Amino acid sequence: MPPASDFEDAAPFEPEPPLRDIATAESIADSLAETLQDEAGGRWRFLMLVEIGNHAVLRRHVGRARANSVGEIVGERLSRSLRGVRVAGAGRNLIEVEWVGSALCELEDALTDAQVSFDAPVAIDGEEYRIELVVGAAATSGVEDEDGLRLLEEAEVALEKARSEGRPIWHDISGEARVLDRLALSRELGTAIDDGQMFLQYQPKLHCRRQEITSAEALVRWQHPTRGLILPGDFITMAEDMREIGALTLWTLAQVIRDQATLVADGRDLEIFINISGQLLSDKKFVAEACAMIADASARIGFEITETAVIRDPEIAIQNLNKFARAGITIAIDDYGAGLSSLAYLKQLPARELKIDKLFVLQLTSSNRDPLIVRSTIDLAHALEMEVTAEGVETEAAMALLTVMGCDMAQGFLISRPLSLDAFRAFLREERVRATDRPADGAMLQRPASFWRSSAAGGA
């Protein structure tokens, strides 16, 4: 299967001189925070899978080599027809189209536009051929689909149904459409850890200037015996409500420490970050147990927290965050811009990293305001002596722009989907081999689509 490739071009960007002093950073903080909240509200995320339905027929007429290039032709036409989208090849006869919008109706319009755009035939070697599209799509609102795996799964289900019904199919997985039986799940959550139903996946973080993987984020998953894969958005809040979040996080921490030891044995001593619920920032027992576990293992661990978690009980939260910092735990501010961004709290936190929410990164090369927001956030963080990680990096154009802006690290599907431990180890081995002869154009990011699809859920 050929490697996935993006068909879009990066919009030119001329960076302004960086802001480096605290006074200047504070002067932009209030307006930046307001803009962040405005930009984060009311977003929909869409994923459309476009399959060339008559690919086998085309292959008989034009030959295998030319038929395998039809995906690029289709991708280029979709790029012209659907403005503001990311179009990427995902195989010989499959194209992914992804974008962020403000209303669900945009998906229906895009489905129509995609079909209409292929009313006219395409030219292959001077002859015209009709392209038959099979389209399945999925949509989710806000930030519910935190890593895109559910969105991808639903789009694939829709594509399968579209094949059988002969028409475009789309699924809305936001709101009531994705509500699970919380009462039944709540009864089972307490035993899920003991029964071995929980597992971890790791999403690598790329150091932009060094072009190497320097850390990763651990993401907890629940493989239910009858319901299948359950993502954090469906059980983390429930774990908090049931006061099970402490036990779940300590299990996660213990597993990360074991997995990190495996990586060290492989010669990769990476810092691993864990998401910490705001509920735990005021839990003295959790704070003591977590610090003790990390000290005993001499592990390199980071905790990702949100600003809203601190605002719940700022005095106690900041005290405990300082305890974490003294224990050698790196503190990262997660989802910056998605909630209430306050410089007053930001200055008090012993944070060494700030993560820009993916809502601003996804439209970095197609929005007028998002590049300004991202650049200002990078400058603000650097003024506060923090490194910056951009989440949701999915195109080479966005990666190049972030590097020009001075972003320190990048995380997203361009680099890797979340991986099982074994797949993550294989990823790191491949990266090490390529590091000796890596070209300057960042070709390390090019991987077959089959790798991501198998490794995203593999090894669970």
C-alpha positions as CSV (number, residue, x, y, z in Angstrom):
1,M,0.0,0.0,0.0
2,P,1.5,3.4,-0.9
3,P,2.3,5.9,1.8
4,A,-0.3,8.4,2.8
5,S,0.3,11.9,1.4
6,D,-1.3,15.3,1.8
7,F,-2.5,17.1,-1.3
8,E,-2.9,20.6,0.1
9,D,-0.4,23.4,-0.2
10,A,0.7,25.5,2.8
11,A,-0.5,29.1,2.9
12,P,2.4,31.6,3.1
13,F,3.1,33.0,6.5
14,E,5.4,35.8,7.5
15,P,6.1,35.7,11.2
16,E,6.4,38.9,13.2
17,P,9.2,39.5,15.7
18,P,8.7,37.3,18.9
19,L,7.4,38.7,22.2
20,R,9.8,37.8,24.9
21,D,9.2,40.0,27.9
22,I,6.6,39.4,30.6
23,A,5.1,42.9,30.5
24,T,4.4,42.5,26.8
25,A,3.0,39.0,27.4
26,E,0.7,40.3,30.1
27,S,-0.6,43.1,27.9
28,I,-1.9,40.6,25.3
29,A,-3.1,38.0,27.8
30,D,-6.6,39.4,28.3
31,S,-7.5,39.9,24.7
32,L,-5.9,36.5,23.8
33,A,-7.9,34.7,26.4
34,E,-11.1,36.2,25.1
35,T,-10.2,35.3,21.5
36,L,-9.3,31.7,22.6
37,Q,-12.7,31.2,24.1
38,D,-14.5,32.7,21.1
39,E,-12.6,30.5,18.7
40,A,-13.1,27.3,20.7
41,G,-16.9,27.5,20.9
42,G,-19.3,25.9,18.6
43,R,-16.8,23.7,16.6
44,W,-17.8,20.6,14.7
45,R,-15.2,18.1,13.5
46,F,-15.9,16.1,10.3
47,L,-14.2,13.1,8.7
48,M,-15.3,11.9,5.3
49,L,-13.9,8.7,3.8
50,V,-14.1,8.7,0.0
51,E,-13.7,5.4,-1.8
52,I,-13.2,5.0,-5.6
53,G,-16.0,2.5,-6.2
54,N,-15.0,1.5,-9.7
55,H,-11.2,1.2,-9.0
56,A,-11.1,-2.4,-10.1
57,V,-12.7,-1.5,-13.5
58,L,-10.3,1.4,-14.0
59,R,-7.4,-0.9,-13.3
60,R,-8.4,-3.2,-16.1
61,H,-8.6,-0.2,-18.5
62,V,-5.6,1.8,-17.6
63,G,-3.3,-0.7,-15.9
64,R,-2.4,-1.1,-12.2
65,A,0.3,1.6,-12.1
66,R,-2.0,4.3,-13.5
67,A,-5.0,3.1,-11.5
68,N,-3.0,3.4,-8.3
69,S,-2.5,7.1,-9.1
70,V,-6.2,7.8,-9.5
71,G,-6.5,8.4,-5.7
72,E,-4.2,11.5,-6.1
73,I,-6.3,12.8,-8.9
74,V,-9.5,12.4,-6.8
75,G,-7.8,14.0,-3.9
76,E,-6.7,17.0,-5.9
77,R,-10.3,17.5,-7.3
78,L,-11.8,17.2,-3.8
79,S,-9.3,19.8,-2.5
80,R,-10.5,22.2,-5.2
81,S,-14.2,21.5,-4.6
82,L,-14.2,21.5,-0.8
83,R,-12.5,24.6,0.6
84,G,-10.7,24.6,4.0
85,V,-10.4,20.8,4.3
86,R,-7.4,18.5,4.7
87,V,-7.3,15.9,2.0
88,A,-5.0,12.9,2.4
89,G,-4.5,9.6,0.7
90,A,-5.2,6.5,2.8
91,G,-4.6,3.8,0.3
92,R,-4.9,3.1,-3.5
93,N,-8.6,3.7,-3.6
94,L,-9.4,5.6,-0.4
95,I,-9.1,9.3,0.5
96,E,-9.6,10.9,3.9
97,V,-11.2,14.4,4.0
98,E,-11.2,16.2,7.4
99,W,-12.1,19.7,8.5
100,V,-13.5,21.7,11.3
101,G,-16.7,23.7,10.9
102,S,-19.4,25.6,12.8
103,A,-22.6,23.7,11.9
104,L,-23.6,20.1,11.1
105,C,-25.2,21.2,7.9
106,E,-21.7,21.7,6.5
107,L,-21.3,17.9,6.3
108,E,-24.4,17.5,4.2
109,D,-23.3,20.3,1.9
110,A,-19.8,18.7,1.5
111,L,-21.3,15.3,0.7
112,T,-23.3,16.9,-2.1
113,D,-20.4,19.0,-3.4
114,A,-18.1,15.9,-3.4
115,Q,-20.6,14.0,-5.6
116,V,-21.3,16.9,-7.9
117,S,-17.6,17.5,-8.4
118,F,-17.3,14.1,-10.1
119,D,-20.2,14.6,-12.5
120,A,-17.5,15.5,-15.0
121,P,-15.1,12.8,-16.0
122,V,-11.4,12.8,-15.3
123,A,-8.7,12.6,-17.9
124,I,-6.2,9.7,-17.6
125,D,-3.5,9.5,-20.3
126,G,-5.6,11.6,-22.6
127,E,-8.8,9.6,-22.2
128,E,-11.8,10.5,-20.1
129,Y,-13.2,8.2,-17.3
130,R,-16.1,8.4,-14.9
131,I,-15.2,8.1,-11.3
132,E,-17.8,6.5,-9.0
133,L,-17.5,7.6,-5.4
134,V,-18.6,5.7,-2.3
135,V,-18.7,8.1,0.7
136,G,-19.1,7.5,4.4
137,A,-18.6,10.2,7.0
138,A,-18.9,11.0,10.7
139,A,-19.3,14.2,12.7
140,T,-18.8,15.2,16.3
141,S,-19.3,18.5,18.1
142,G,-16.9,20.4,20.4
143,V,-14.0,18.5,21.7
144,E,-15.8,15.2,22.6
145,D,-13.7,13.1,20.2
146,E,-10.4,13.7,21.9
147,D,-8.1,11.7,19.7
148,G,-10.1,11.0,16.5
149,L,-10.3,7.2,16.9
150,R,-14.1,7.1,17.5
151,L,-14.6,9.5,14.5
152,L,-12.5,7.2,12.3
153,E,-14.4,4.1,13.5
154,E,-17.8,5.7,12.8
155,A,-16.7,6.9,9.4
156,E,-15.6,3.4,8.5
157,V,-18.9,2.0,9.6
158,A,-20.7,4.6,7.5
159,L,-18.5,3.7,4.5
160,E,-19.4,0.0,4.8
161,K,-23.1,0.9,4.9
162,A,-22.7,3.3,1.9
163,R,-21.2,0.4,-0.1
164,S,-24.3,-1.8,0.5
165,E,-26.9,1.0,0.1
166,G,-25.3,2.8,-2.9
167,R,-25.6,6.3,-1.4
168,P,-23.6,8.5,0.9
169,I,-24.0,7.7,4.6
170,W,-23.0,9.9,7.6
171,H,-23.2,9.4,11.3
172,D,-23.5,12.1,14.0
173,I,-21.7,10.8,17.1
174,S,-22.2,13.9,19.3
175,G,-24.8,14.4,22.0
176,E,-27.6,11.8,22.4
177,A,-26.3,9.8,19.4
178,R,-23.3,8.6,21.5
179,V,-24.8,8.3,25.0
180,L,-24.0,4.9,26.5
181,D,-25.9,3.2,29.2
182,R,-24.1,5.0,32.0
183,L,-25.9,3.2,34.8
184,A,-24.8,-0.2,33.5
185,L,-21.2,1.0,32.8
186,S,-21.0,2.5,36.3
187,R,-21.6,-0.9,37.8
188,E,-18.9,-2.4,35.7
189,L,-16.2,0.3,36.0
190,G,-15.1,-0.7,39.5
191,T,-14.1,-4.2,38.4
192,A,-12.8,-3.3,34.9
193,I,-9.3,-2.6,36.3
194,D,-9.1,-5.8,38.2
195,D,-10.4,-7.8,35.3
196,G,-7.7,-6.4,33.0
197,Q,-10.1,-4.5,30.7
198,M,-8.1,-1.3,30.9
199,F,-5.1,-0.7,28.7
200,L,-2.9,2.1,27.6
201,Q,-1.9,3.6,24.2
202,Y,0.9,6.0,23.7
203,Q,1.0,9.1,21.4
204,P,4.5,10.3,20.6
205,K,5.5,13.9,20.8
206,L,8.0,15.2,18.2
207,H,10.7,17.8,19.0
208,C,10.3,20.2,16.1
209,R,13.9,21.4,15.8
210,R,15.6,18.1,16.6
211,Q,13.1,16.1,14.6
212,E,13.1,13.2,17.1
213,I,10.6,11.7,19.6
214,T,11.5,13.0,23.0
215,S,8.3,12.2,25.0
216,A,4.8,10.7,24.8
217,E,1.4,10.9,26.3
218,A,-0.3,7.9,27.9
219,L,-4.0,7.5,27.0
220,V,-6.2,5.1,28.9
221,R,-8.7,2.9,27.1
222,W,-11.4,0.5,28.2
223,Q,-11.8,-2.7,26.2
224,H,-15.2,-3.8,27.3
225,P,-15.9,-7.6,26.8
226,T,-19.3,-6.9,25.1
227,R,-19.4,-3.2,24.2
228,G,-16.0,-3.1,22.6
229,L,-13.6,-0.1,22.8
230,I,-14.8,2.6,25.1
231,L,-12.9,5.9,24.9
232,P,-12.1,8.2,27.9
233,G,-14.8,10.7,27.0
234,D,-17.4,8.0,27.9
235,F,-16.0,6.9,31.3
236,I,-13.6,9.5,32.8
237,T,-16.4,11.8,34.0
238,M,-18.2,8.7,35.3
239,A,-15.1,7.6,37.2
240,E,-14.9,11.1,38.8
241,D,-18.6,10.9,39.8
242,M,-18.1,7.5,41.4
243,R,-14.8,8.5,43.1
244,E,-13.0,5.8,41.1
245,I,-10.7,8.3,39.3
246,G,-8.0,8.0,41.9
247,A,-7.7,4.2,41.6
248,L,-7.8,4.5,37.8
249,T,-5.1,7.1,37.7
250,L,-2.8,5.2,40.1
251,W,-3.3,2.1,37.9
252,T,-2.3,4.2,34.9
253,L,0.7,5.5,36.7
254,A,1.9,2.0,37.7
255,Q,1.4,0.7,34.2
256,V,3.3,3.7,32.7
257,I,6.2,3.1,35.1
258,R,6.4,-0.6,34.0
259,D,6.1,0.4,30.3
260,Q,8.7,3.1,30.7
261,A,11.1,0.6,32.1
262,T,10.6,-1.5,29.0
263,L,11.4,1.5,26.8
264,V,14.5,2.2,28.8
265,A,15.6,-1.4,28.2
266,D,15.2,-0.7,24.5
267,G,17.5,2.3,24.9
268,R,14.7,5.0,24.8
269,D,14.5,6.9,28.1
270,L,11.4,9.0,27.2
271,E,9.4,11.2,29.5
272,I,5.7,9.9,29.7
273,F,2.8,12.3,30.5
274,I,-0.4,11.3,32.2
275,N,-3.6,13.2,32.4
276,I,-4.6,14.2,35.9
277,S,-8.2,15.0,36.9
278,G,-8.8,18.2,38.7
279,Q,-10.5,16.2,41.4
280,L,-7.2,14.7,42.3
281,L,-5.3,18.0,42.8
282,S,-7.0,18.3,46.2
283,D,-6.6,14.7,47.2
284,K,-3.8,14.4,49.7
285,K,-3.8,10.6,49.6
286,F,-3.4,10.5,45.8
287,V,-0.7,13.2,45.9
288,A,1.3,11.2,48.5
289,E,0.9,7.9,46.7
290,A,1.8,9.2,43.3
291,C,4.9,11.0,44.5
292,A,6.0,7.8,46.4
293,M,5.5,5.6,43.4
294,I,7.5,7.9,41.1
295,A,10.3,8.3,43.6
296,D,10.6,4.5,44.2
297,A,10.8,3.8,40.5
298,S,13.0,6.9,39.6
299,A,10.7,7.3,36.7
300,R,10.5,10.2,34.3
301,I,6.8,11.2,34.5
302,G,4.9,14.3,33.6
303,F,1.4,15.3,34.7
304,E,-1.0,17.1,32.3
305,I,-3.6,19.3,33.9
306,T,-6.1,21.8,32.7
307,E,-6.5,25.4,34.0
308,T,-10.1,24.7,34.9
309,A,-8.8,21.9,37.2
310,V,-6.8,24.5,39.1
311,I,-9.6,27.0,39.3
312,R,-11.8,24.6,41.3
313,D,-9.6,25.0,44.4
314,P,-6.6,27.1,43.4
315,E,-4.9,27.3,46.8
316,I,-4.8,23.6,47.5
317,A,-4.2,22.7,43.8
318,I,-1.2,25.0,43.5
319,Q,0.3,23.7,46.7
320,N,0.0,20.1,45.5
321,L,1.3,21.0,42.0
322,N,4.4,22.4,43.7
323,K,4.8,19.1,45.6
324,F,4.7,17.3,42.3
325,A,7.3,19.7,40.8
326,R,9.6,19.1,43.8
327,A,9.2,15.4,43.3
328,G,10.6,15.8,39.8
329,I,7.3,15.5,38.0
330,T,7.0,17.8,34.9
331,I,3.8,19.8,34.9
332,A,2.1,20.6,31.6
333,I,-0.9,22.8,31.0
334,D,-3.3,20.8,28.8
335,D,-5.9,22.1,26.3
336,Y,-4.8,25.7,26.6
337,G,-7.4,27.9,25.0
338,A,-10.3,25.5,25.2
339,G,-11.5,26.7,28.5
340,L,-11.0,29.7,30.8
341,S,-7.4,30.9,30.1
342,S,-6.2,33.1,32.9
343,L,-2.7,34.6,33.1
344,A,-3.2,35.1,36.8
345,Y,-3.3,31.4,37.5
346,L,-0.8,30.5,34.7
347,K,1.9,32.6,36.4
348,Q,1.5,30.8,39.7
349,L,1.7,27.3,38.3
350,P,5.1,25.4,38.4
351,A,4.5,24.4,34.8
352,R,7.2,23.7,32.3
353,E,5.1,23.0,29.3
354,L,1.9,24.5,27.7
355,K,-0.1,22.5,25.2
356,I,-2.1,24.5,22.6
357,D,-5.5,23.0,22.1
358,K,-6.0,21.2,18.8
359,L,-9.0,23.4,17.9
360,F,-6.5,26.1,16.9
361,V,-4.0,23.8,15.2
362,L,-6.5,22.0,12.9
363,Q,-7.2,25.2,10.9
364,L,-3.8,26.7,11.2
365,T,-3.3,26.9,7.4
366,S,-6.9,27.8,6.5
367,S,-7.9,30.4,9.1
368,N,-6.9,34.0,9.3
369,R,-7.1,34.3,13.1
370,D,-5.8,30.9,14.3
371,P,-2.1,31.5,13.2
372,L,-2.1,34.8,15.2
373,I,-3.6,33.1,18.2
374,V,-1.1,30.2,18.0
375,R,1.9,32.5,17.5
376,S,0.9,34.8,20.4
377,T,0.4,31.7,22.6
378,I,3.8,30.4,21.8
379,D,5.4,33.8,22.6
380,L,3.4,34.1,25.8
381,A,4.6,30.6,27.0
382,H,8.2,31.4,26.1
383,A,8.0,34.6,28.0
384,L,6.9,32.5,31.0
385,E,9.8,30.1,30.4
386,M,7.6,27.2,29.3
387,E,8.0,25.0,26.3
388,V,5.1,24.7,23.9
389,T,3.5,21.6,22.4
390,A,0.9,21.9,19.6
391,E,-1.8,19.2,19.7
392,G,-3.7,18.0,16.6
393,V,-0.9,18.4,14.1
394,E,-2.1,16.6,11.0
395,T,-0.5,18.2,8.0
396,E,3.0,18.9,6.9
397,A,2.0,22.5,6.2
398,A,0.9,23.0,9.8
399,M,4.1,21.3,11.0
400,A,6.2,23.6,8.9
401,L,4.3,26.7,10.1
402,L,4.6,25.7,13.7
403,T,8.3,25.2,13.4
404,V,8.7,28.7,11.9
405,M,6.6,30.1,14.8
406,G,9.1,28.6,17.3
407,C,6.9,25.8,18.6
408,D,9.0,23.3,20.6
409,M,7.0,20.1,20.2
410,A,4.2,18.7,18.1
411,Q,1.7,15.9,18.7
412,G,-0.9,14.6,16.3
413,F,-1.8,12.1,13.5
414,L,0.9,13.5,11.2
415,I,3.5,12.0,13.6
416,S,1.4,9.1,14.9
417,R,-2.0,7.9,16.1
418,P,-2.1,6.6,19.7
419,L,-0.2,3.2,19.7
420,S,-0.1,0.1,21.8
421,L,3.2,-0.4,23.7
422,D,4.4,-2.9,21.2
423,A,3.5,-0.7,18.2
424,F,5.1,2.3,19.9
425,R,8.3,0.3,20.4
426,A,8.3,-0.6,16.7
427,F,7.7,3.0,15.9
428,L,10.7,4.1,17.9
429,R,12.9,1.4,16.4
430,E,12.0,2.6,12.9
431,E,12.6,6.2,13.9
432,R,16.1,5.3,15.2
433,V,17.0,3.6,11.9
434,R,15.8,6.6,9.8
435,A,17.6,9.1,12.0
436,T,21.0,8.2,10.4
437,D,19.9,9.2,6.9
438,R,16.9,11.4,7.5
439,P,16.5,14.2,4.8
440,A,15.9,17.7,5.9
441,D,12.3,17.8,4.6
442,G,10.9,15.8,7.5
443,A,10.3,12.6,5.6
444,M,10.3,10.7,8.9
445,L,6.7,11.6,9.1
446,Q,5.7,9.6,6.0
447,R,4.3,6.2,6.8
448,P,1.9,3.7,5.1
449,A,-1.7,4.3,6.0
450,S,-1.9,0.6,6.9
451,F,0.6,1.1,9.7
452,W,-1.6,3.7,11.4
453,R,-4.8,1.7,11.0
454,S,-3.3,-1.5,12.4
455,S,-1.4,0.2,15.2
456,A,-4.1,2.6,16.4
457,A,-6.0,-0.2,18.0
458,G,-3.5,-3.0,17.8
459,G,-2.0,-4.8,20.7
460,A,-4.9,-4.0,23.1
